[in-house]
Amino acid sequence: MADTILILGNGFDLAMGRKTSYKDFLEFADKLFVERDDQLDEFLKKHQINIEKYQDNLYLRYIRENRNTLGENWSNLEIMISQLAEAIDFFRLNSDKLYHSSGTLSPLISKSFRQAMSVEDNSTSKMFIGTIFSELYKKLHWEMLERGLAISELNNEFIRHLDLLTELLEIYLSYRDYIDFEVDSIIPSDTALDAIDRISEASVISFNYTHTPNELYNISLEKTHFIHGEIDLERLKHKINTMVFGIEDKATEINSNLIPYQKFYQRVVKETGNAYERFFDQEYDISKGIPRITKNIIIFGHSVDPLDKEIFKKCFELVDKKYYQSRFIFTYFNETAKRSIIKNLAIILGKDKLVELTGQRKVVFVQSQDVDGMSNVLLE
């Protein structure tokens, strides 16, 4: 019997009817200090959560003040974090943009500043960073600091607020777990995953923070690796918040000023590790004492974004080193999503390698609701 490895993105949670998108989270954050129902108040009280420290979060303020300017990107928090981090780095390299030409350490956030920033790339973020710098400069008495130190302190403030935003996201997702699994007791939605026999025995590589596959399909947490950490509000498993929430490193050279925002750095600090690699080891059928000679690696609800290329490349490399037969099955929501996944795979693997793997049927594609289609491509 074939072994199953599930690689899950947030599209999996959404397919299960869960409100786990960034847009859902931001709507929750907007209402948190305005209108809370009794259920949420009870949850916050039970977990002794004081929400006041999250009220003036700089990232949430940026979205609130610039939602119309940001367009469709307003709900993509990772893009927001990246834009703000890059804006801070811009002023680190161009501190004269924040100060009087006389050289005095008094930031100049004026009409002329806004006009100058309006012609820059990432102008909305740069104007916001300038505004916050001006506010904090006075509030935190940075006038005694040299320019570089003042901007470094600004960076530290945004890192602190990123930690607070991550905490708030953990609270929201933990609350959703409580509502969905304890209050509403939701059941799995119909998807192509229904074609998998004994799915509860699958191994899971999850890019999500939630416990959806464990709750809905009874998959053991011992056989689940959370690439970006997991929610653990009561700290039953971890002493710290292990959730990795930030940006990917776009450059080949490390920018030390952006490191705290980057996922690879957070993975190391929070020790999310590489335990998923053991899922690609040879499995044995305990009842018969013989090795399982096939593995189905099913990617569900993940866009295969090149920003996650290190994980996907590693999965392909691990399979290449084994003697068992394997197949990567990529599910897609619609034809547009399918084309996007193929484009991303070409970037990650190279077009020649992708053509080779698809020709050998080692990489196939199935629509995410097509149970029969999934049945036809599963190795036995």
C-alpha positions as CSV (number, residue, x, y, z in Angstrom):
1,M,0.0,0.0,0.0
2,A,1.3,3.4,-0.9
3,D,2.5,5.9,1.7
4,T,1.0,9.4,1.6
5,I,2.6,12.8,2.3
6,L,0.4,15.9,2.3
7,I,2.0,19.3,1.7
8,L,-0.7,21.8,2.8
9,G,-1.0,25.6,2.2
10,N,-3.7,27.9,3.5
11,G,-5.9,27.0,0.5
12,F,-6.5,23.7,2.4
13,D,-7.9,25.5,5.5
14,L,-10.0,27.7,3.2
15,A,-11.3,24.6,1.3
16,M,-12.4,23.2,4.7
17,G,-14.6,26.4,5.1
18,R,-12.3,28.0,7.7
19,K,-11.8,31.7,8.1
20,T,-8.1,31.7,8.2
21,S,-7.1,34.2,5.4
22,Y,-5.2,37.4,6.2
23,K,-8.3,39.3,5.2
24,D,-10.3,37.4,7.9
25,F,-7.6,38.2,10.5
26,L,-7.6,41.9,9.6
27,E,-11.3,42.2,9.8
28,F,-11.1,40.5,13.3
29,A,-8.4,43.0,14.3
30,D,-10.5,45.9,13.1
31,K,-13.4,44.9,15.3
32,L,-11.4,43.7,18.3
33,F,-11.6,47.1,20.1
34,V,-15.0,48.1,18.7
35,E,-17.4,45.2,18.9
36,R,-16.7,41.9,20.6
37,D,-19.3,39.2,21.1
38,D,-19.7,37.3,24.4
39,Q,-18.0,34.2,22.9
40,L,-14.8,36.1,22.1
41,D,-14.8,37.9,25.5
42,E,-15.2,34.5,27.2
43,F,-12.3,33.1,25.2
44,L,-10.0,36.1,26.0
45,K,-10.9,35.9,29.7
46,K,-10.3,32.1,29.8
47,H,-6.8,32.5,28.3
48,Q,-6.1,35.7,30.4
49,I,-5.3,37.7,27.3
50,N,-4.9,41.5,27.7
51,I,-5.6,43.0,24.2
52,E,-4.6,46.5,25.0
53,K,-1.0,46.1,23.9
54,Y,-2.2,45.2,20.4
55,Q,-4.4,48.3,19.9
56,D,-1.9,50.7,18.3
57,N,0.0,48.2,16.2
58,L,2.0,50.0,13.5
59,Y,1.3,47.4,10.8
60,L,-2.4,47.5,11.4
61,R,-2.3,51.3,11.4
62,Y,-0.5,51.3,8.1
63,I,-3.3,49.2,6.5
64,R,-6.1,51.2,8.1
65,E,-4.6,54.5,6.8
66,N,-3.7,53.3,3.4
67,R,-6.3,50.7,2.4
68,N,-7.5,52.7,-0.6
69,T,-4.0,53.4,-1.9
70,L,-2.9,49.8,-1.5
71,G,-5.6,48.3,-3.7
72,E,-5.8,44.5,-3.7
73,N,-2.6,44.1,-1.7
74,W,-4.1,45.6,1.5
75,S,-4.9,42.1,2.8
76,N,-1.5,40.5,2.0
77,L,0.3,41.1,5.3
78,E,3.6,39.6,4.0
79,I,3.7,42.2,1.2
80,M,3.0,44.9,3.8
81,I,5.8,43.8,6.1
82,S,8.2,43.6,3.1
83,Q,7.3,47.1,1.9
84,L,7.7,48.6,5.3
85,A,11.0,46.8,6.1
86,E,12.4,47.9,2.7
87,A,11.3,51.5,3.4
88,I,13.2,51.6,6.7
89,D,16.2,50.2,4.9
90,F,15.9,53.0,2.3
91,F,16.1,55.6,5.0
92,R,19.0,53.9,6.6
93,L,20.9,54.4,3.4
94,N,19.4,57.8,2.7
95,S,19.0,59.4,6.1
96,D,19.3,62.9,4.6
97,K,15.7,62.4,3.3
98,L,14.5,62.6,7.0
99,Y,16.6,65.5,8.2
100,H,17.0,69.3,7.5
101,S,19.7,70.2,5.0
102,S,21.5,72.0,7.8
103,G,22.3,68.7,9.3
104,T,20.4,69.2,12.5
105,L,18.8,66.1,14.0
106,S,15.3,67.3,13.5
107,P,13.3,65.2,11.0
108,L,11.6,67.1,8.3
109,I,8.3,65.5,7.5
110,S,6.7,68.2,5.4
111,K,4.9,68.9,2.2
112,S,8.3,68.9,0.4
113,F,9.1,65.5,1.9
114,R,5.8,64.0,0.7
115,Q,6.3,65.4,-2.8
116,A,9.8,63.9,-2.9
117,M,8.6,60.5,-1.7
118,S,5.6,60.5,-4.1
119,V,7.9,59.9,-7.1
120,E,9.8,57.1,-5.3
121,D,9.0,53.4,-5.7
122,N,7.1,52.1,-2.6
123,S,6.1,55.7,-1.9
124,T,3.2,54.9,0.4
125,S,5.4,52.9,2.7
126,K,8.1,55.5,2.7
127,M,5.7,58.3,3.6
128,F,4.3,56.2,6.4
129,I,7.7,55.4,7.8
130,G,8.6,59.1,7.6
131,T,5.4,60.0,9.6
132,I,6.1,57.4,12.3
133,F,9.7,58.4,12.5
134,S,8.6,62.0,13.2
135,E,6.1,60.9,15.9
136,L,8.5,58.6,17.7
137,Y,11.4,61.0,17.4
138,K,9.7,63.4,19.7
139,K,7.9,60.8,21.9
140,L,11.0,58.7,22.6
141,H,13.5,61.6,22.7
142,W,15.7,60.4,19.8
143,E,17.0,64.0,19.3
144,M,20.0,62.9,21.4
145,L,20.9,60.1,19.0
146,E,22.9,60.2,15.8
147,R,21.0,59.6,12.6
148,G,22.0,56.0,12.2
149,L,21.1,55.2,15.8
150,A,17.7,56.9,15.6
151,I,16.8,54.9,12.4
152,S,18.1,51.7,14.1
153,E,15.7,52.5,17.0
154,L,12.9,53.0,14.5
155,N,13.7,49.6,13.0
156,N,13.6,48.0,16.5
157,E,10.2,49.5,17.1
158,F,8.8,47.9,13.9
159,I,10.4,44.5,14.8
160,R,8.7,44.7,18.2
161,H,5.4,45.5,16.6
162,L,5.9,42.6,14.2
163,D,6.2,40.3,17.2
164,L,3.0,41.8,18.6
165,L,1.2,41.3,15.3
166,T,2.4,37.6,15.3
167,E,1.0,37.2,18.8
168,L,-2.4,38.7,17.7
169,L,-2.5,36.3,14.7
170,E,-1.9,33.4,17.1
171,I,-4.8,34.6,19.3
172,Y,-7.1,34.9,16.3
173,L,-6.3,31.4,14.8
174,S,-6.6,29.8,18.3
175,Y,-10.0,31.5,18.6
176,R,-11.0,30.1,15.2
177,D,-9.8,26.6,16.3
178,Y,-12.0,27.0,19.4
179,I,-15.1,28.1,17.3
180,D,-14.7,25.6,14.5
181,F,-13.7,22.5,16.4
182,E,-15.2,22.9,19.9
183,V,-18.3,25.0,19.3
184,D,-19.4,24.3,15.7
185,S,-17.7,20.9,15.4
186,I,-17.1,21.3,11.6
187,I,-16.5,18.3,9.4
188,P,-14.3,17.9,6.3
189,S,-15.5,19.4,3.1
190,D,-15.7,17.3,0.0
191,T,-12.5,17.5,-1.9
192,A,-10.2,15.4,-4.1
193,L,-8.6,14.2,-0.8
194,D,-11.6,12.0,-0.3
195,A,-9.9,9.6,-2.8
196,I,-7.1,8.8,-0.3
197,D,-7.6,5.6,1.7
198,R,-6.5,5.7,5.4
199,I,-5.7,9.4,5.2
200,S,-5.4,9.5,9.0
201,E,-2.1,7.6,8.5
202,A,-0.6,10.3,6.2
203,S,2.4,12.5,7.1
204,V,1.8,16.2,6.8
205,I,4.1,19.1,5.9
206,S,2.1,22.1,6.8
207,F,2.7,25.7,5.8
208,N,-0.2,26.7,8.0
209,Y,-0.2,27.4,11.8
210,T,-3.4,25.6,12.5
211,H,-4.3,22.0,13.4
212,T,-6.9,21.6,10.7
213,P,-5.7,18.2,9.3
214,N,-5.3,16.8,12.8
215,E,-8.7,17.8,13.9
216,L,-10.6,16.9,10.7
217,Y,-8.7,13.9,9.6
218,N,-7.4,12.6,12.9
219,I,-3.8,12.8,11.6
220,S,-1.3,12.5,14.4
221,L,0.6,15.7,15.4
222,E,3.6,13.4,15.7
223,K,3.4,12.9,11.9
224,T,2.9,16.7,11.2
225,H,5.7,19.1,10.6
226,F,4.8,22.8,10.8
227,I,7.3,24.6,8.5
228,H,6.3,28.0,9.9
229,G,5.5,26.9,13.4
230,E,2.1,26.3,15.0
231,I,-0.4,28.0,17.3
232,D,0.2,27.0,20.9
233,L,-1.6,29.6,23.0
234,E,-1.2,27.8,26.3
235,R,2.5,26.9,25.5
236,L,1.9,23.2,26.1
237,K,4.5,22.2,23.5
238,H,6.7,25.3,23.2
239,K,8.1,27.9,25.6
240,I,7.9,30.6,22.9
241,N,5.7,31.6,20.0
242,T,7.1,29.4,17.2
243,M,5.1,31.1,14.5
244,V,7.3,32.3,11.6
245,F,5.7,35.4,10.2
246,G,7.6,37.7,7.9
247,I,9.3,38.0,4.5
248,E,11.5,35.8,2.4
249,D,15.0,36.8,1.5
250,K,15.0,38.0,-2.1
251,A,18.7,38.5,-2.5
252,T,21.6,36.1,-2.6
253,E,23.6,38.3,-0.2
254,I,22.3,38.6,3.4
255,N,21.1,42.1,4.3
256,S,21.8,42.2,8.1
257,N,19.3,45.0,8.6
258,L,16.4,43.0,7.2
259,I,17.3,39.6,8.8
260,P,14.9,39.9,11.8
261,Y,12.0,40.2,9.3
262,Q,13.0,37.2,7.3
263,K,11.5,33.8,7.6
264,F,14.8,31.8,7.3
265,Y,16.1,33.7,10.3
266,Q,12.9,33.2,12.3
267,R,12.9,29.5,11.5
268,V,16.4,29.2,13.0
269,V,15.6,31.3,16.1
270,K,12.3,29.5,16.7
271,E,13.8,26.1,15.8
272,T,11.1,24.9,13.5
273,G,13.7,22.5,12.1
274,N,13.6,20.1,9.2
275,A,11.9,17.1,10.8
276,Y,9.8,16.7,7.7
277,E,12.7,15.1,5.9
278,R,12.1,11.9,7.8
279,F,8.7,11.5,6.0
280,F,10.6,10.7,2.8
281,D,12.4,7.7,4.4
282,Q,11.4,4.2,3.4
283,E,8.3,3.2,5.2
284,Y,7.5,-0.4,6.2
285,D,4.2,-2.2,6.3
286,I,4.2,-3.4,9.9
287,S,1.6,-6.1,9.4
288,K,3.7,-7.7,6.6
289,G,7.2,-6.6,7.5
290,I,7.9,-5.4,4.0
291,P,8.9,-2.0,2.7
292,R,6.3,0.2,1.1
293,I,7.6,0.9,-2.4
294,T,5.5,3.9,-3.4
295,K,4.8,7.4,-2.1
296,N,2.1,9.8,-3.2
297,I,3.2,13.4,-2.4
298,I,0.0,15.5,-2.6
299,I,0.2,19.3,-2.6
300,F,-3.1,20.8,-1.7
301,G,-4.0,24.5,-1.2
302,H,-0.5,25.8,-1.9
303,S,0.5,28.1,-4.8
304,V,4.0,26.7,-4.9
305,D,5.3,30.2,-4.6
306,P,9.0,30.4,-5.4
307,L,9.5,32.1,-2.1
308,D,9.1,28.6,-0.6
309,K,11.4,27.1,-3.2
310,E,13.9,25.8,-0.7
311,I,11.3,23.5,0.8
312,F,10.0,22.2,-2.5
313,K,13.5,21.7,-3.9
314,K,14.4,19.7,-0.9
315,C,11.4,17.5,-1.2
316,F,12.3,16.7,-4.8
317,E,15.9,16.1,-3.8
318,L,14.9,13.7,-1.0
319,V,12.8,11.6,-3.5
320,D,15.6,11.5,-6.0
321,K,17.9,9.8,-3.5
322,K,15.4,7.0,-2.7
323,Y,14.7,3.8,-4.5
324,Y,10.9,3.7,-4.1
325,Q,8.4,4.9,-6.8
326,S,6.9,8.3,-6.1
327,R,4.6,10.8,-7.6
328,F,4.0,14.5,-6.9
329,I,0.3,15.4,-7.3
330,F,-0.4,19.1,-7.4
331,T,-4.0,20.1,-6.9
332,Y,-5.3,23.4,-8.3
333,F,-8.5,25.4,-7.8
334,N,-9.0,26.5,-11.4
335,E,-7.1,26.7,-14.7
336,T,-5.6,30.1,-13.7
337,A,-4.2,28.6,-10.6
338,K,-2.9,25.5,-12.5
339,R,-1.0,27.7,-14.9
340,S,0.5,29.7,-12.0
341,I,1.6,26.5,-10.3
342,I,3.3,25.2,-13.5
343,K,5.1,28.6,-13.9
344,N,6.3,28.5,-10.3
345,L,7.5,24.9,-10.7
346,A,9.5,25.9,-13.8
347,I,11.1,28.6,-11.8
348,I,11.9,26.2,-8.9
349,L,13.0,23.1,-10.9
350,G,14.0,24.5,-14.2
351,K,11.9,24.0,-17.3
352,D,13.8,21.0,-18.6
353,K,13.5,19.1,-15.3
354,L,9.8,20.0,-15.2
355,V,9.2,18.6,-18.7
356,E,11.1,15.5,-17.8
357,L,9.1,14.9,-14.6
358,T,5.7,15.5,-16.2
359,G,6.7,13.3,-19.1
360,Q,7.5,10.5,-16.7
361,R,4.3,11.1,-14.8
362,K,6.3,11.8,-11.7
363,V,4.5,15.2,-11.5
364,V,0.8,15.4,-12.3
365,F,-2.0,17.9,-11.8
366,V,-5.5,17.3,-10.4
367,Q,-8.4,19.8,-9.9
368,S,-8.9,20.1,-6.1
369,Q,-12.6,18.9,-6.2
370,D,-12.0,16.0,-8.7
371,V,-12.2,12.8,-6.6
372,D,-12.1,10.5,-9.7
373,G,-9.2,12.4,-11.1
374,M,-7.3,11.9,-7.9
375,S,-8.1,8.2,-7.8
376,N,-6.8,7.8,-11.3
377,V,-3.3,9.3,-10.5
378,L,-2.7,7.8,-7.0
379,L,0.0,5.2,-7.0
380,E,-1.0,2.0,-5.3
